[in-house]
Amino acid sequence: MIRNKRFRRGVAIALLIAGALMMWLAPRTAVGAVLLALGIVLELVGIGLEHRARE
């Protein structure tokens, strides 16, 4: 796990933005469904890191 709070927060924000972009830009196909799921996973990981950064 990343111990540096500043770096962890930066990674969390980057993951949140990447996840949001993947969800927003996902096409309406089977590949888009995979991208949407990956975007959701990235969002959850980013939220988890952000939550740990505040502790």
PyMOL Python script that loads the backbone (N, CA, C, O; Angstrom):
from pymol import cmd

cmd.read_pdbstr("""\
ATOM      1  N   MET A   1       0.853  -1.181   0.000  1.00  0.00           N
ATOM      2  CA  MET A   1       0.000   0.000   0.000  1.00  0.00           C
ATOM      3  C   MET A   1       0.893   1.236   0.000  1.00  0.00           C
ATOM      4  O   MET A   1       2.008   1.209   0.521  1.00  0.00           O
ATOM      5  N   ILE A   2       0.408   2.283  -0.570  1.00  0.00           N
ATOM      6  CA  ILE A   2       1.147   3.538  -0.649  1.00  0.00           C
ATOM      7  C   ILE A   2       1.072   4.230   0.713  1.00  0.00           C
ATOM      8  O   ILE A   2      -0.019   4.486   1.220  1.00  0.00           O
ATOM      9  N   ARG A   3       2.220   4.529   1.299  1.00  0.00           N
ATOM     10  CA  ARG A   3       2.242   5.122   2.633  1.00  0.00           C
ATOM     11  C   ARG A   3       2.191   6.653   2.611  1.00  0.00           C
ATOM     12  O   ARG A   3       1.684   7.266   3.550  1.00  0.00           O
ATOM     13  N   ASN A   4       2.706   7.265   1.561  1.00  0.00           N
ATOM     14  CA  ASN A   4       2.727   8.719   1.460  1.00  0.00           C
ATOM     15  C   ASN A   4       1.314   9.226   1.162  1.00  0.00           C
ATOM     16  O   ASN A   4       0.749   8.923   0.111  1.00  0.00           O
ATOM     17  N   LYS A   5       0.744  10.002   2.099  1.00  0.00           N
ATOM     18  CA  LYS A   5      -0.644  10.449   1.951  1.00  0.00           C
ATOM     19  C   LYS A   5      -0.850  11.338   0.733  1.00  0.00           C
ATOM     20  O   LYS A   5      -1.865  11.221   0.047  1.00  0.00           O
ATOM     21  N   ARG A   6       0.088  12.213   0.460  1.00  0.00           N
ATOM     22  CA  ARG A   6      -0.055  13.122  -0.688  1.00  0.00           C
ATOM     23  C   ARG A   6      -0.063  12.361  -2.001  1.00  0.00           C
ATOM     24  O   ARG A   6      -0.886  12.620  -2.879  1.00  0.00           O
ATOM     25  N   PHE A   7       0.864  11.417  -2.126  1.00  0.00           N
ATOM     26  CA  PHE A   7       0.950  10.623  -3.347  1.00  0.00           C
ATOM     27  C   PHE A   7      -0.283   9.738  -3.493  1.00  0.00           C
ATOM     28  O   PHE A   7      -0.815   9.588  -4.593  1.00  0.00           O
ATOM     29  N   ARG A   8      -0.739   9.149  -2.382  1.00  0.00           N
ATOM     30  CA  ARG A   8      -1.929   8.299  -2.409  1.00  0.00           C
ATOM     31  C   ARG A   8      -3.161   9.096  -2.825  1.00  0.00           C
ATOM     32  O   ARG A   8      -3.994   8.602  -3.584  1.00  0.00           O
ATOM     33  N   ARG A   9      -3.279  10.325  -2.331  1.00  0.00           N
ATOM     34  CA  ARG A   9      -4.410  11.164  -2.708  1.00  0.00           C
ATOM     35  C   ARG A   9      -4.355  11.522  -4.189  1.00  0.00           C
ATOM     36  O   ARG A   9      -5.388  11.550  -4.858  1.00  0.00           O
ATOM     37  N   GLY A  10      -3.158  11.795  -4.708  1.00  0.00           N
ATOM     38  CA  GLY A  10      -2.999  12.093  -6.131  1.00  0.00           C
ATOM     39  C   GLY A  10      -3.373  10.908  -7.000  1.00  0.00           C
ATOM     40  O   GLY A  10      -4.039  11.063  -8.024  1.00  0.00           O
ATOM     41  N   VAL A  11      -2.940   9.715  -6.586  1.00  0.00           N
ATOM     42  CA  VAL A  11      -3.297   8.501  -7.330  1.00  0.00           C
ATOM     43  C   VAL A  11      -4.806   8.282  -7.276  1.00  0.00           C
ATOM     44  O   VAL A  11      -5.415   7.909  -8.279  1.00  0.00           O
ATOM     45  N   ALA A  12      -5.409   8.509  -6.117  1.00  0.00           N
ATOM     46  CA  ALA A  12      -6.845   8.327  -5.980  1.00  0.00           C
ATOM     47  C   ALA A  12      -7.613   9.271  -6.904  1.00  0.00           C
ATOM     48  O   ALA A  12      -8.579   8.861  -7.546  1.00  0.00           O
ATOM     49  N   ILE A  13      -7.192  10.517  -6.972  1.00  0.00           N
ATOM     50  CA  ILE A  13      -7.863  11.486  -7.842  1.00  0.00           C
ATOM     51  C   ILE A  13      -7.687  11.104  -9.309  1.00  0.00           C
ATOM     52  O   ILE A  13      -8.622  11.214 -10.101  1.00  0.00           O
ATOM     53  N   ALA A  14      -6.482  10.653  -9.667  1.00  0.00           N
ATOM     54  CA  ALA A  14      -6.237  10.227 -11.051  1.00  0.00           C
ATOM     55  C   ALA A  14      -7.118   9.031 -11.407  1.00  0.00           C
ATOM     56  O   ALA A  14      -7.659   8.969 -12.512  1.00  0.00           O
ATOM     57  N   LEU A  15      -7.268   8.082 -10.484  1.00  0.00           N
ATOM     58  CA  LEU A  15      -8.126   6.917 -10.745  1.00  0.00           C
ATOM     59  C   LEU A  15      -9.590   7.319 -10.871  1.00  0.00           C
ATOM     60  O   LEU A  15     -10.312   6.779 -11.709  1.00  0.00           O
ATOM     61  N   LEU A  16     -10.029   8.258 -10.050  1.00  0.00           N
ATOM     62  CA  LEU A  16     -11.413   8.725 -10.143  1.00  0.00           C
ATOM     63  C   LEU A  16     -11.677   9.381 -11.499  1.00  0.00           C
ATOM     64  O   LEU A  16     -12.707   9.133 -12.126  1.00  0.00           O
ATOM     65  N   ILE A  17     -10.755  10.203 -11.937  1.00  0.00           N
ATOM     66  CA  ILE A  17     -10.917  10.877 -13.230  1.00  0.00           C
ATOM     67  C   ILE A  17     -10.876   9.870 -14.374  1.00  0.00           C
ATOM     68  O   ILE A  17     -11.687   9.942 -15.297  1.00  0.00           O
ATOM     69  N   ALA A  18      -9.924   8.920 -14.315  1.00  0.00           N
ATOM     70  CA  ALA A  18      -9.825   7.898 -15.362  1.00  0.00           C
ATOM     71  C   ALA A  18     -11.083   7.042 -15.409  1.00  0.00           C
ATOM     72  O   ALA A  18     -11.579   6.724 -16.490  1.00  0.00           O
ATOM     73  N   GLY A  19     -11.597   6.670 -14.249  1.00  0.00           N
ATOM     74  CA  GLY A  19     -12.819   5.879 -14.205  1.00  0.00           C
ATOM     75  C   GLY A  19     -14.014   6.634 -14.761  1.00  0.00           C
ATOM     76  O   GLY A  19     -14.828   6.072 -15.494  1.00  0.00           O
ATOM     77  N   ALA A  20     -14.117   7.899 -14.413  1.00  0.00           N
ATOM     78  CA  ALA A  20     -15.232   8.703 -14.913  1.00  0.00           C
ATOM     79  C   ALA A  20     -15.149   8.858 -16.429  1.00  0.00           C
ATOM     80  O   ALA A  20     -16.165   8.772 -17.118  1.00  0.00           O
ATOM     81  N   LEU A  21     -13.949   9.087 -16.947  1.00  0.00           N
ATOM     82  CA  LEU A  21     -13.783   9.217 -18.400  1.00  0.00           C
ATOM     83  C   LEU A  21     -14.117   7.907 -19.116  1.00  0.00           C
ATOM     84  O   LEU A  21     -14.751   7.917 -20.171  1.00  0.00           O
ATOM     85  N   MET A  22     -13.693   6.790 -18.546  1.00  0.00           N
ATOM     86  CA  MET A  22     -13.990   5.499 -19.169  1.00  0.00           C
ATOM     87  C   MET A  22     -15.489   5.250 -19.204  1.00  0.00           C
ATOM     88  O   MET A  22     -16.018   4.760 -20.202  1.00  0.00           O
ATOM     89  N   MET A  23     -16.179   5.589 -18.107  1.00  0.00           N
ATOM     90  CA  MET A  23     -17.631   5.392 -18.076  1.00  0.00           C
ATOM     91  C   MET A  23     -18.324   6.332 -19.054  1.00  0.00           C
ATOM     92  O   MET A  23     -19.288   5.940 -19.712  1.00  0.00           O
ATOM     93  N   TRP A  24     -17.847   7.560 -19.155  1.00  0.00           N
ATOM     94  CA  TRP A  24     -18.488   8.556 -20.006  1.00  0.00           C
ATOM     95  C   TRP A  24     -18.264   8.260 -21.489  1.00  0.00           C
ATOM     96  O   TRP A  24     -19.158   8.477 -22.307  1.00  0.00           O
ATOM     97  N   LEU A  25     -17.070   7.765 -21.839  1.00  0.00           N
ATOM     98  CA  LEU A  25     -16.721   7.550 -23.235  1.00  0.00           C
ATOM     99  C   LEU A  25     -16.986   6.125 -23.734  1.00  0.00           C
ATOM    100  O   LEU A  25     -16.719   5.825 -24.897  1.00  0.00           O
ATOM    101  N   ALA A  26     -17.502   5.254 -22.882  1.00  0.00           N
ATOM    102  CA  ALA A  26     -17.738   3.860 -23.278  1.00  0.00           C
ATOM    103  C   ALA A  26     -18.833   3.797 -24.349  1.00  0.00           C
ATOM    104  O   ALA A  26     -19.910   4.367 -24.172  1.00  0.00           O
ATOM    105  N   PRO A  27     -18.556   3.104 -25.460  1.00  0.00           N
ATOM    106  CA  PRO A  27     -19.572   2.974 -26.506  1.00  0.00           C
ATOM    107  C   PRO A  27     -20.665   2.002 -26.088  1.00  0.00           C
ATOM    108  O   PRO A  27     -20.511   1.281 -25.102  1.00  0.00           O
ATOM    109  N   ARG A  28     -21.757   1.975 -26.824  1.00  0.00           N
ATOM    110  CA  ARG A  28     -22.897   1.114 -26.502  1.00  0.00           C
ATOM    111  C   ARG A  28     -22.744  -0.264 -27.154  1.00  0.00           C
ATOM    112  O   ARG A  28     -23.626  -0.713 -27.885  1.00  0.00           O
ATOM    113  N   THR A  29     -21.619  -0.927 -26.882  1.00  0.00           N
ATOM    114  CA  THR A  29     -21.361  -2.263 -27.417  1.00  0.00           C
ATOM    115  C   THR A  29     -20.884  -3.156 -26.279  1.00  0.00           C
ATOM    116  O   THR A  29     -20.826  -2.732 -25.124  1.00  0.00           O
ATOM    117  N   ALA A  30     -20.545  -4.395 -26.618  1.00  0.00           N
ATOM    118  CA  ALA A  30     -20.032  -5.317 -25.605  1.00  0.00           C
ATOM    119  C   ALA A  30     -18.705  -4.806 -25.039  1.00  0.00           C
ATOM    120  O   ALA A  30     -18.450  -4.922 -23.840  1.00  0.00           O
ATOM    121  N   VAL A  31     -17.877  -4.247 -25.896  1.00  0.00           N
ATOM    122  CA  VAL A  31     -16.611  -3.675 -25.428  1.00  0.00           C
ATOM    123  C   VAL A  31     -16.897  -2.494 -24.504  1.00  0.00           C
ATOM    124  O   VAL A  31     -16.183  -2.278 -23.525  1.00  0.00           O
ATOM    125  N   GLY A  32     -17.921  -1.749 -24.813  1.00  0.00           N
ATOM    126  CA  GLY A  32     -18.307  -0.622 -23.967  1.00  0.00           C
ATOM    127  C   GLY A  32     -18.736  -1.070 -22.585  1.00  0.00           C
ATOM    128  O   GLY A  32     -18.469  -0.390 -21.594  1.00  0.00           O
ATOM    129  N   ALA A  33     -19.409  -2.225 -22.516  1.00  0.00           N
ATOM    130  CA  ALA A  33     -19.819  -2.756 -21.216  1.00  0.00           C
ATOM    131  C   ALA A  33     -18.599  -3.118 -20.375  1.00  0.00           C
ATOM    132  O   ALA A  33     -18.584  -2.901 -19.163  1.00  0.00           O
ATOM    133  N   VAL A  34     -17.582  -3.667 -21.023  1.00  0.00           N
ATOM    134  CA  VAL A  34     -16.342  -4.004 -20.313  1.00  0.00           C
ATOM    135  C   VAL A  34     -15.658  -2.719 -19.840  1.00  0.00           C
ATOM    136  O   VAL A  34     -15.183  -2.648 -18.706  1.00  0.00           O
ATOM    137  N   LEU A  35     -15.610  -1.722 -20.695  1.00  0.00           N
ATOM    138  CA  LEU A  35     -15.007  -0.438 -20.308  1.00  0.00           C
ATOM    139  C   LEU A  35     -15.786   0.220 -19.172  1.00  0.00           C
ATOM    140  O   LEU A  35     -15.196   0.817 -18.271  1.00  0.00           O
ATOM    141  N   LEU A  36     -17.099   0.110 -19.219  1.00  0.00           N
ATOM    142  CA  LEU A  36     -17.926   0.670 -18.157  1.00  0.00           C
ATOM    143  C   LEU A  36     -17.631  -0.028 -16.834  1.00  0.00           C
ATOM    144  O   LEU A  36     -17.487   0.626 -15.802  1.00  0.00           O
ATOM    145  N   ALA A  37     -17.541  -1.348 -16.865  1.00  0.00           N
ATOM    146  CA  ALA A  37     -17.232  -2.103 -15.650  1.00  0.00           C
ATOM    147  C   ALA A  37     -15.839  -1.743 -15.129  1.00  0.00           C
ATOM    148  O   ALA A  37     -15.650  -1.581 -13.923  1.00  0.00           O
ATOM    149  N   LEU A  38     -14.875  -1.621 -16.024  1.00  0.00           N
ATOM    150  CA  LEU A  38     -13.520  -1.239 -15.626  1.00  0.00           C
ATOM    151  C   LEU A  38     -13.512   0.169 -15.027  1.00  0.00           C
ATOM    152  O   LEU A  38     -12.807   0.430 -14.053  1.00  0.00           O
ATOM    153  N   GLY A  39     -14.292   1.066 -15.608  1.00  0.00           N
ATOM    154  CA  GLY A  39     -14.401   2.422 -15.068  1.00  0.00           C
ATOM    155  C   GLY A  39     -14.978   2.430 -13.664  1.00  0.00           C
ATOM    156  O   GLY A  39     -14.529   3.190 -12.806  1.00  0.00           O
ATOM    157  N   ILE A  40     -15.976   1.582 -13.430  1.00  0.00           N
ATOM    158  CA  ILE A  40     -16.580   1.489 -12.099  1.00  0.00           C
ATOM    159  C   ILE A  40     -15.562   0.946 -11.098  1.00  0.00           C
ATOM    160  O   ILE A  40     -15.472   1.431  -9.970  1.00  0.00           O
ATOM    161  N   VAL A  41     -14.797  -0.061 -11.517  1.00  0.00           N
ATOM    162  CA  VAL A  41     -13.765  -0.615 -10.631  1.00  0.00           C
ATOM    163  C   VAL A  41     -12.720   0.440 -10.301  1.00  0.00           C
ATOM    164  O   VAL A  41     -12.300   0.555  -9.150  1.00  0.00           O
ATOM    165  N   LEU A  42     -12.295   1.212 -11.297  1.00  0.00           N
ATOM    166  CA  LEU A  42     -11.322   2.277 -11.048  1.00  0.00           C
ATOM    167  C   LEU A  42     -11.880   3.316 -10.082  1.00  0.00           C
ATOM    168  O   LEU A  42     -11.169   3.799  -9.201  1.00  0.00           O
ATOM    169  N   GLU A  43     -13.142   3.652 -10.250  1.00  0.00           N
ATOM    170  CA  GLU A  43     -13.782   4.603  -9.333  1.00  0.00           C
ATOM    171  C   GLU A  43     -13.772   4.062  -7.902  1.00  0.00           C
ATOM    172  O   GLU A  43     -13.460   4.793  -6.963  1.00  0.00           O
ATOM    173  N   LEU A  44     -14.111   2.787  -7.738  1.00  0.00           N
ATOM    174  CA  LEU A  44     -14.150   2.205  -6.399  1.00  0.00           C
ATOM    175  C   LEU A  44     -12.761   2.152  -5.761  1.00  0.00           C
ATOM    176  O   LEU A  44     -12.612   2.415  -4.568  1.00  0.00           O
ATOM    177  N   VAL A  45     -11.755   1.815  -6.550  1.00  0.00           N
ATOM    178  CA  VAL A  45     -10.383   1.797  -6.033  1.00  0.00           C
ATOM    179  C   VAL A  45      -9.960   3.210  -5.639  1.00  0.00           C
ATOM    180  O   VAL A  45      -9.347   3.408  -4.590  1.00  0.00           O
ATOM    181  N   GLY A  46     -10.282   4.176  -6.470  1.00  0.00           N
ATOM    182  CA  GLY A  46      -9.952   5.570  -6.151  1.00  0.00           C
ATOM    183  C   GLY A  46     -10.639   6.056  -4.889  1.00  0.00           C
ATOM    184  O   GLY A  46     -10.029   6.746  -4.072  1.00  0.00           O
ATOM    185  N   ILE A  47     -11.901   5.699  -4.726  1.00  0.00           N
ATOM    186  CA  ILE A  47     -12.636   6.088  -3.514  1.00  0.00           C
ATOM    187  C   ILE A  47     -12.024   5.418  -2.289  1.00  0.00           C
ATOM    188  O   ILE A  47     -11.892   6.037  -1.233  1.00  0.00           O
ATOM    189  N   GLY A  48     -11.653   4.150  -2.438  1.00  0.00           N
ATOM    190  CA  GLY A  48     -11.020   3.442  -1.323  1.00  0.00           C
ATOM    191  C   GLY A  48      -9.690   4.077  -0.935  1.00  0.00           C
ATOM    192  O   GLY A  48      -9.403   4.229   0.252  1.00  0.00           O
ATOM    193  N   LEU A  49      -8.881   4.447  -1.913  1.00  0.00           N
ATOM    194  CA  LEU A  49      -7.617   5.118  -1.617  1.00  0.00           C
ATOM    195  C   LEU A  49      -7.841   6.474  -0.977  1.00  0.00           C
ATOM    196  O   LEU A  49      -7.124   6.852  -0.051  1.00  0.00           O
ATOM    197  N   GLU A  50      -8.817   7.197  -1.458  1.00  0.00           N
ATOM    198  CA  GLU A  50      -9.119   8.515  -0.897  1.00  0.00           C
ATOM    199  C   GLU A  50      -9.584   8.374   0.553  1.00  0.00           C
ATOM    200  O   GLU A  50      -9.225   9.182   1.409  1.00  0.00           O
ATOM    201  N   HIS A  51     -10.370   7.363   0.813  1.00  0.00           N
ATOM    202  CA  HIS A  51     -10.840   7.129   2.178  1.00  0.00           C
ATOM    203  C   HIS A  51      -9.672   6.816   3.110  1.00  0.00           C
ATOM    204  O   HIS A  51      -9.626   7.296   4.243  1.00  0.00           O
ATOM    205  N   ARG A  52      -8.728   6.008   2.625  1.00  0.00           N
ATOM    206  CA  ARG A  52      -7.549   5.684   3.430  1.00  0.00           C
ATOM    207  C   ARG A  52      -6.640   6.897   3.590  1.00  0.00           C
ATOM    208  O   ARG A  52      -5.933   7.000   4.593  1.00  0.00           O
ATOM    209  N   ALA A  53      -6.640   7.813   2.634  1.00  0.00           N
ATOM    210  CA  ALA A  53      -5.784   8.995   2.721  1.00  0.00           C
ATOM    211  C   ALA A  53      -6.253   9.919   3.846  1.00  0.00           C
ATOM    212  O   ALA A  53      -5.450  10.657   4.417  1.00  0.00           O
ATOM    213  N   ARG A  54      -7.523   9.883   4.160  1.00  0.00           N
ATOM    214  CA  ARG A  54      -8.062  10.760   5.200  1.00  0.00           C
ATOM    215  C   ARG A  54      -7.850  10.209   6.602  1.00  0.00           C
ATOM    216  O   ARG A  54      -8.028  10.935   7.580  1.00  0.00           O
ATOM    217  N   GLU A  55      -7.477   8.955   6.721  1.00  0.00           N
ATOM    218  CA  GLU A  55      -7.265   8.353   8.047  1.00  0.00           C
ATOM    219  C   GLU A  55      -5.958   8.770   8.649  1.00  0.00           C
ATOM    220  O   GLU A  55      -5.629   8.353   9.760  1.00  0.00           O
TER     221      GLU A  55
END
""", "prot")
cmd.dss("prot")
cmd.show_as("cartoon", "prot")
cmd.util.cbc("prot")
cmd.orient("prot")
